[in-house]
Amino acid sequence: GSCQGNSVERKIYIPLNKTAPCVRLLNATHQIGCQSSISGDTGVIHVVEKEDDLNWVLADGPHPPYMILLDGKLFNRRVMLKLKKTSRVSGLAVTVSKPSPSQGFSPGLKCPNDGFGVYSKDYGPQFAHCNQTLWNPLGSELSYQDFDFPIFLLEDANETQVIKQCYQDHNVPRGGVGPEYPLCAMQLFSHMHAVTNTVTCMRRSSLQSTFSINPGERCQISFPPQVSLLCVHISHPSCSLLQIDSHSFFWNIAPGAESAVSSFVTHLAAAEALHKVPDIHSLQRNIMFTFFQGETFDYIGSSRMVYDMEKDKFPLRLDNIHSFLELNQVALREGSALWMHTDPVSRMNGSVEEQVRNLLDILRNSSLGANVTLQEAGFSQPLPPSSFQRFLRARHIPGVVLTDHRTAYHNRYYQSMYDTPENIQMQYPEGLSPEETLEYVTDTAKSLAEVATVVARALYRLAGGANTTSAIQADPRTVTRMLYGFLIKMNNSWFQSIIKPDLKGILGDVPQHYVAVSSPVNTTYLVQYVLANLTGTVVNLTKEECLNPEKTPNSEQEIYDYAWVQGSLDPNSTSRVPYCVRSTVHLSKALSPAFELRQWGSTEYSTWTESRWKEIRARIFLVASKELEIITLLVGIAILILSLLATYFINAKADILFSIPRDPGAVAY
């Protein structure tokens, strides 16, 4: 018969496998986030579903410290600051609120990227620190607090129910009296190696790497790659740019539907629409599409590109750029309105003002016939937080930022786990198969396709296009497939067909656009291959020729990138039909210049780092009373002492106890 082992640990502990931790981040001046002790933090579970339930944790409960199972509706600044001030809390497990909190929830800053944009005491001081416009009024700044206990998100409703059932069976107070032991407890492990700030952490990592026989880093620098669609020989291009990253309180939980996806999907659809224009290759100017990573953390991507341009490390110089057009949150329009934001300070220059006016006129004319009404935010209105601000810090360049809001964000879930497809009203009929859902054109897709059409037409005009633009149309079917892939299910048939075979592992089920130090960052590579698919050309090369283009005549490697992609499934078999795609899509490093310059305390460039950790895990179990634990310990010690005494006695008398008896028949005479 078969023999099966049964671990004692599995009998004692129930692991929680679907969780997301709050981790520690650092910049030049301080640390934010959460951590546990080195051996994990343990506490008796108490379920908090209304604010009155906190009284038991903060004052009345007889079994501190407590591990709180907090309802998502109560995960706010007021409650968290209460818990931060007490020593009776050892950690939190937060549930996801369904539906999303009606009052909104944004753990980000009220003034995103404050201090790293263009406005300062030397440039538009009246606009600095969001004095004129508070862009994210719902921002609780919870993500920028420092907690000395672990906080985990429970992603699985079934695991949440298991914890609640354990609480109901063992921990519910009866008539205001504490429950009897054994009690249900939780243990959270999320010890962080980094402390204080980036300067301290990087210095210690550097010393450890230099002198230690067991070198290791305490913190990691965020440098995901970013994507550009460009030609190397560029003459005064128009640049269209945006960010593709998002963030939230919990590690790798950042759906970013409105804050990131709506914009870069629209951007990609505009690129496809332009690619189909017959005279696109004969325009006076080129158009460069740029997708920045790390913008959430003080404009890492855009500041790096500006730095490279100034140091001649990029194919394009800063003074060669003709104009900028940026998309920034465009899915939550009120009616058909789309707002055009410009910089009032640079427009005081007559030459810049003339070019900005021309840019605004082109945008207005491009919206004619489309269900988009472009309105100017106002001359006295500053730019919203945007990548364009980093370019303005270096040079006065005409540019416009397009948004769905005139002043404060319409997005009530900015930089939170609730910035989901539901936030941008993505709805599907019930009963659709995955393939039918992929192809179903939602109202959101139609709306974003209209915006993409306006952007494509405007860029065509800015590049010197003279023909009628009525034929330039973004495809809602492409938009809906991208929304499905980037917000609902990455592992779909379209994404599978357009990526390299060795990258199929990045196609997880639930898309997240959290920017971290992990490489590859799935969003970056998927945007790269979607853009190559929409704007590239299928070339007749073998696999070997495609993978080694330097061996192929006229491959022009300095301009083109070649990718051997999986292709679609053959209708008559289970195998795929791969092919080679040639495109002008390239990746560049999004490493903050502060780390290349070793200026870890920089106030000019982003200095954000992420702490390293050994393990992240959570589990629940039953815990006995302290008295029983002490009695058990004392009994164990007594048994140990008795066994040692018995062993000593037996060893001392071994010659008597274990002597061989004499043979009675053997008599000596």
N, C-alpha and C positions, 0 to 999 in steps of 0.2 A: 504494500500500500504506500501511498505518498505521505510525506512528512512535512508539515507546515509549521513555520515559526510564528509566534505571536508576540510582538514587541510589547514590553511593559509600558513603554512610552505611549504607544497607541491606545492602551487601556486607560491611561491617565489624562492625556491631552487631546483636545479637538483642535486641529490647525485651521486657521482662517486663511484661505488661499487667494481670495479675490479682494485684495486690499491695495490701497495706494497711500504711501506715507507723505507727511510733510517733512521736507529735508532742509538742511542748513545751506544758506547762500551767504556770500560775503562780498563786500565791496571795499573801497579804500578806507572807509571810516568805521564800519560796524558790521555786525552779523545779524541775519534774520532767519526765521524758520523755527525748527523744532528738533529735539533729540531726546533719546532715552539715556539712562545710565549704561555703563559698559556691559552690565549683565542683564539688561532689560528692566523695565519697570512693571510692577505687579500691583493690582488693586482689586478690591471687591467691586463687582459690577453693580451700578445703579442706573436704571433707565430714566432719562429726563425727557419727557414729552411736552411739558409746559414749564414755564419759568418758576412756578411755585415748587416744582420738584427739586429745585436746586437747594432749597433750605435744608433738606436731609443731608446733602453732600457737604454744604458749607458750615452747618452748625449741629444738626440734631443727630445724625447718624453715628452709632457707637463703634463702627468698624473702619475707620480711615486707615490708610488712604484709599480713595475710591477711584475706580476706572469708570468713567461716564460713557454710557451709550446715549449720544446726543441726537435728538431729532434734527434733521436738516433745517427746519424752519427756525430753530433757535441758534443756529451757527452764525452769530453776528458779533459785531465789535463789543456791544455792551455786555453780553454774556461772557465772551472770551476774556475780557479784561477783569471781570469778577473772578473767574477761575484762575487767572494768572496771579492774583494777589494772595491766594490761599495755599497752604501746604497740605491741605486735605485731599488734593487731587493728584493722582499719579499719572493720568493720561486720559485721552479721549478717543472714542471711536464714533465717527460722524456718519449718519445715514444720509442717503440722497433724498431730497424732498421731491415728491411727485404729487401733483404737478410742481413746476418750478415756483419759488416764492413770488407771490403776486406783487409784493412791494419792491421786487428787484433784489439783486445781490451781486455786488462787485467788490472783491477783496483787494482790488488794485488801488493805485494812487488817484486822488482827486485831480492832480495835475500830472499826467503821465510824462515820464522822462524829464521832469523839471530840472533845469540847470544844464542840460546837455543839448538843448535846441538852440535856436538862433537868438532868442530874446534874453537879454542880460542887462546889467546896469550900464553897459556901454553901447547896447544896440536895442532900441525900443524898450527902455526901462519901464514904460507905462504898461507894457504887455508881459513883462517878466513874471514868473511864478503864477501865471494864470490870473493876474490881477484884473484883467478886462473880462475874461470869460473862463468860468470854471467848467472844464470840458467833461469831467466825470463826477458830477455832484454826488452820485450814489457810492462813490469809492469809499470803503471803510478803512482802507490801508491795512487790512488784516494780514495780507501776504507779507507786509513789511514790518511785522512785529517779531519779537524774539521770545519764544516759549521754551522753558526749561523742562518740559515734559513732552512725551510723544503724542502726536495726533495722527490718526489714521482715518481714511475714508473706506467705508464698507461698500463695495461695488455690487455685491451679490445679495439680493433680497432674501434668498434661502438661508445664507449664513447669518444675516441679521435676525431672522426668525429663530434660528437655533439659539442665539445669544439671549433673545427675549424669553424663550421657553425655559432656558436654564435659570434666568432671573426669576421667572414666575414660580418655578419649582422650589427655589432655595432662598431667594433674597428679598421677597416682597415684605415690607414691614407690616406687622399685624397690630392694628389698633394703636399705632404710634410707637410700638415697641420693636426693637431690633430683632431680626430673625435669628433662629438658632443655627449653629454650625451643623454640618458643613455648608459653606457658602460658595457661590459661583464666582470665580475670579477670572481676570484676563491679564495676560502678559504681552507687552509690546516691546519689540527689539528694533531700535533705530538709532544706535549710537553713532555719532558723527566724529570724525577725526580732526576736523578743522575748528579753530576757535578765533575769536577776537575780530579780525578783519583780513582782507586780502594781503596787506603788507606783511603782517605777522605770519600768515599761513605760507605765503610764497617764500619768505625768508627761511622758515623752518624746513620747508620742503627742499629748498636749495642746499641748505646745510646738511640735511639728512642724506641727500643724494650724493654729496661730495665726500662725507666722512664716514657714513654708516656702512657696515658690511652687509646690511640688509636694507638697501635703500627703498624708499617708497614715498608717494606723494600724499600730502594731507588734503590738498584741494586740487580741483581740476579746472582748467580754463575752458570756457565755452567758445568753440570755434567750428560750428557746422559750416559746410560749404554753402554758397549761394549761387543762383542761376542767372546767366545773362544770355540773351539772344542778340548776337551782334555780328558785324563784319569787321575784320581787322583794319581794313583801309577805309576809315570813316571820315567823312567831311562834314563837320558841323551838324551832328545828328540831333533829332528830337528824341528825348529820353522819356520813356514811360516806365514808372517805377512804383513799387509797393512792397509791403512786408508779407511774409508767408508764415510767420511764427506767431504763437499765442502763448498764454501762460495761465496758471491758476494756483490756488493755495496748495494743491496736492501734486506730487511729482508725476509727470507724464499723463496728467489729466487736463487736457486743453482742447476741446472740440473746436473752439474759435470760429463758429459759423459766421457771425457778423463781423467780428473783429479782424479776421484774416481771410477766411475761405471765400466769402462773397466777393471780396475785391480781387483776389488772384484768379478766381475762376472767370470773372468778367474780363480780366486782363488777358487770360489765355484765349478766350473766345474772340477778343478783338484781334489778337495776333493771327488767329486762323482766318478771320474775315479779311484781313489785309493780305495774307499770303495768297488768297484767291484772286486778288486784283490783277488784271492782265499786265498793267504797266508798272507794277510795284518795283521791278528791278531797274527801271529807267528814271526814277525820281531824282530830283536835285539833291536831296538829303536822304541819309539812311535813318532808320528808326531803331533805337535800342530799347528792348524790353528787359527790365532788370527786376529780379525777385530777391529781396533782401531777407537774410536770416539774422536773428538776434536783435531785432529792432526793439523788442519789448524791454531789453536791458540796456537802456541808454544808447540806442542806435548803433549797435555793434557793426552790423553789415554795412550801412551807409557810410559810417565814419571810416571804415576800412577802405571802401572804394575811393572816398575823397583823398585819403592818405596815399593810396597807391597812385592815384592820378597826379597828385602833387609831386610824388617821388619818381615819376616816369616808370612805374611798375605795372601800369595798365595800358592796354592798346590805345586808349583815348586820353587826351589831356583835358583838364577842367575848362580851360579857356576855349576849347573847340565845341563845347556843348551849346546848341542853339536855344533850347528851351526844355522845360520839364512839364510833364503832366502826370499827376499821381492820383491813384484811387485809394480811398480810405473809408471803409464802412459804407456800403452803397445798397444794402438789401432792405433797409427799413425806411423806404421813402414814404413821405406823407403825400398821398396822391401821386402826381407825376414829378414832383419837385426834386431837383438835384442842385446842390449848392456849390458855387465856385468860390474858393477861398484864395486870396492872394496876400502877399506881404506888403503892408502899407509903408514900411520903412524904405525898402529898396525902390518902391514906386515913386519916391520923391526925386529919384534920378530921372531926368527927362527921357533919356534913351530907353531905360528899362520900362518906364510907364508906357511909352509908345508900343513897345513889343508886347507888354502884358495886355494892353487894349486890343491889339491885333489877335492875340491868343484867345481872349474872351469872345471877340466877334466870331472867330472861326468856330468856337465851341457852340455858340448860340445858333449859328447857321447850320451846323452839323446836326442839331436836334430837330430841325424842321422836318415834319412828316413822321417823326418818331413820338412815341408816347412818353417823352421825357421833356420836362420844362426846366431849362437851366436858368438859375437866378444867381445874381452876384450877392455874396454875403455882406458886402459893404466895405467901403474904403477904410473905415476905422476899425474894422474887425481883424484881429491877428490871425495868423495861420494856426490851424489845429496841430496837435502833435503829429509830426509827419517826417518821413525820411528826407523830404525836400529841405527841411530846416538845416540839416547837416551840410548840404551843398551851399546854402546861403551863408553859412558861417564862414565859408572860404571865399565866396565870390558872389557878386550881385548877378543872378541869372534869372531871366523871366520864367515864371512858372505858375501853375494853377493846381490846387488840390481839390478834387471832387469828392463830396461827401453827401450822405442823406440827411445831415443835420446842419442847421445854420449856426447854432451855438452849442448847447450841451448835447452829448451823445443821446441818440434815441435808444441805443443798446443798454438795457437795464441790467445786463449780465456780463458787462465788459470784464475780460480776463477772469472768468469763472467757469466752473464745471457745468453751468446751466446755459452757456452760449452754444446751444445745440440746434439741430435742424428745426425743431419746433419753434425756436426763437425767431427764425426768419420765415415762419409759416410754410415750411415744406410739408405737404400733405399728400398721401397716396391712398387710392381706393383699397379697401380690404380685399384679400384673396389673391393678390398678384404674386406670381412667382418671382424669384430673384431677377431673372432675365427681363421679365415684364416691368418690374420696378425700375431696373436700370434704364430702360428705354422710355418710361412714362414721363411725358413733359409736364412738369408742375407749373403752377402760376408763378412761383418764385423763379424758375428757370426762364420763363418768358420775360419777366420783368428785368432780370439781369442781362438777358440777351439784348433787350432794348438799350440798356446802358452801354453794353459792349459795342453795339452798332454805332452809337454816337461817338464813342472813343475812337473807334476804327476810322470813321469818316474824318474826325478832327485831325488825327495823326496823319492821314493821307494828305490833307490840305497843308499841314505844317511841313510835311516833307516835300512840298512843291507840286503836288498832284493837281492837274488842271481839268481833268475830265469830271463828268457828273458823278456824284457820290451815291446816287439813289440805289445803285446796284450793290453797294457794299452793305451786306447784312450779316450779322452774327447768327449762328445756327442754334436755336433753342435746344435741339436734340443733343448737340455737343455739350451745351451748358448743363443740361439735366443729367447726362452721364457723369460729368465731372462732379457735380454736387453729390450724386449718389456715391461716387468713389471716394471723395474726400471727406464726406460727412457721415455716411451710413455703413458702407462696406468696401474696404480697399480691395479685398480679395474677390474681385469680380472678373468676368470674362474679358472685358475691355482692357483693364489694367494688366491682366495676365498676358495679353497678346502684344503689349507694346514695350515690355521691359526685357532686359537681358535675362537669360536662364539662371545665371548665378545670383540674381537679385530677387528671385521669386520669394525668398524668405522674408522680405520686408512687407509683404502683403498680409498684414494682420486683419482681423475681422473688424475691430472698432477703431476708426481713424482717430489719431491724436496729433496735435500740432505743437506740442510742448517743446520749447527750445531748451536743450540741455547740452551736456558735453558728449553725449553718446554719438557715435559715428558708425554707420551712416544715420543721418536724420531722415526718416522715411519720407517726410513731406518733400524735402529738397530733391531727392532722387526721382520721386514720382512726378513732381513738377517738371523736372528735366526731361523725362521721357514722354510726358504728355505734350510738352512744348515741341519736342523733336518730332513727334507723331503728327502734330497739327501743322507744322511749318517746314518739316524736312522733306526729303525726296527719297523714294525707294530706288536704290541703284542695283544694277545687275552685277553683283560681286559674290564670289563664293565665301564661305565662312572664313577660310584662311585669309583671303584677300581683305575681308572686312575687319578682321581682328588685327591684321598687320598691314594697314594702308600704306606704310612707308615703302613697302615692296611693290606697290602698284603705281604705275606711271600716272602723272597728272592728278594725284590724290589731293594736293594742296592742303596738307595737314595743318598748316599754320592758320587756315581759315575754317576748315570743316572738321567736324567730329563724326566718327563712324561708329555705329552701334549695331551689333547682331542681336536682333530681338526675337522673342519666342514665336510670335505670329499666332494666328487663330487656329483653332482645332480644325483638322480636315473633316469635312462633313461625313466622309465615308470610313473614318477610322478614329482611333483615340490619340493619334499622334498630331503634332502641330506642324505648321508650315512656316518655318523661320525665314527671315529676310534681312537685308542690310539697309539701314536708314542713314542717310547723310544729312547733317544739319549744321547750322552755325550756332548751336546751343553749347555754351561752355560753363564750367564751374570755376568759381574762384574762392579763395579762403576768406572766411568771415571771422578772422582772429583780430580782436581789438589791438590797435597799434600800441596800447599801453604795455602789453606783454612782450611785443617785439622790441620795444624801447626799454624794457625792464623798469618802466615807471609805474610801479604797483600802487602808488598813491596819487595817480594822475587825477586832475579835475577836468581835463580836456577830453579824455577818452574813457570809455567804459572800463571798469575794473572788476566786474562781477565774476566770481568763481563759485564753484559748487563743491561742497565738502565731499570727501570720499567716505565710504562706510563699509563695514565688513558684512553685515547681514541685515535684511529687512524681513521680519516675520511677526506673526501674531497668533495667539492661541488662547483657548479658555480651558478651565479645569476646576475641580472642586478643591477648596482649601479648608483645612481643619482649623480649630481654634488654637490660639497661642498656647493655652494651657495644655491641650492635648499634644501639641507639638513638643512642648517642654517635657511632659511626662514621657512621651515616646523617646525623646532624646535621653532622658535620665535612665529609663529602663534599658535602653540600648547600651549606655555607658556601663550600667551595673552588670549586664550580661557579658560585656567585653571584659570587665575586671574579673568576674567570676571565671570566665573561660581562661584568662591569663593565669589566675591562681591555680585553677585545675591543671592547666598545662604544666606549670612549674612543679606542682606537687607530683604529678604523674612522672615528669621527667626526673625529679629528684629520687623517687622511689622505683625507678624503672628496673633496677637490678633485682628488687624484691618482687615487684608486680609481674615482671615478664621473665623471671629466671626459669630455666629448664628444670623440671623435677627430676630427681635422681631415680635411676632404675632400681625398683625394690629387689629385684633378683640378683643384683650385683652386690655381694657382701664381701667385705675385705676381712681377711683373717691375718 
